[in-house]
Amino acid sequence: MESLEDLKIKNSQLNNRLSLLEERTRVLQKELQQQLNLRESELVELKRYHDKLTYLEKRYRALSNSILGKVMLNYWALRKKVKNRLHR
C-alpha cells in the first residue's frame, strides 16, 4: 500500500497535469473561436459577392436579350478586336 506522502505527491502531480490540460483546452477553444469568426466573415463576404454576381448576370441577360443591347455587345466585341490588333 502506498504511503500518505506518495498519495499526496501523486495528487499534486495529477492536479498540475489537470491545470495544464485545462489551460491547453482554453487556448484551443480561443483559437477555435477565432477560426470560426474568420470563416463566418468569409462566408458573409462570399454571399455578398454571390449576390452581386447574380445581379450582374441578370442585368447582362437583360442587356443581351434586347435589340440595342445586342448591338452594343457586338460593338464592344468589335472594339476589343480592333484594340488587340493595334497592340500587336
N, C-alpha and C positions, 0 to 999 in steps of 0.2 A: 504494500500500500504506500502511496506517496505521502510525503510529509506535507504539513501545512505550508511550509515555505515554498516547496516545489509547486504546490497548487496556486499560491499567490503569484509566483513568477509566471506560471502559465497563464493565469488570469490577466496579468499585466500585459503579457505578450499578445494575447488574444484581443485585449482592449485596444492596444496600439494598432494591431492589424485592422481591426474594425474601423478605427478612426481613419486610417489610410484609405481603406476601401470606400468609406463614406465621402471622403474628400474627392477621391477619384470619380465617384458617382456624380457629385455636384459639378465637377469640371466637365464631365461628359454630357451631363444634362444641359449645361450652359452652351457648350459647343453645338449640341443638337438643336437647341432653341435658335441659335444664330443661323444655322444652316436652314432651318425651317422658315425663318423670317426672310432669308435671302431667296429661297425658292419661291416663296409666296409673292415677293415683289417681282421676281422674274415672270411668274405666271400672270400677274396683273399687267405687266408690260407687254407680254406676248398677246394677251387678249386685246389690248389696245391696238397693237399692230394688226392683228387679225381683223378687227372691226374696220380699221382704216382700209385694209386691203379689200375687204368685202365691199365697202362703199365705192372704192375706186374701180373695182371690177364692174359693179353695177352701172356706174357712170360711163365707163368705156363701152359696155354693151349698148347702152342707150345711144351713145355717140355713133358707134359703128352701125347701128341699125337705121339711123336717119340718113336721108339723102345728102344733106350738107355735111354730115359727119363723115360719110364715106368719101366724099370729095376731099375733105380736109385730111383724112388719114392717107389717102393716095398722094396728096400734095406733100405731106410730111415725109412719106417714104421716098418720094422723088427728090426732095431736098436733101435727104440723108445720102442718097446715092451720089448726087452731084457733089456734095461736101466730101465724101470719101474719095471720089475720083480726083478732086482738087488737091487733096492732101498726099497723094501718092507721088 
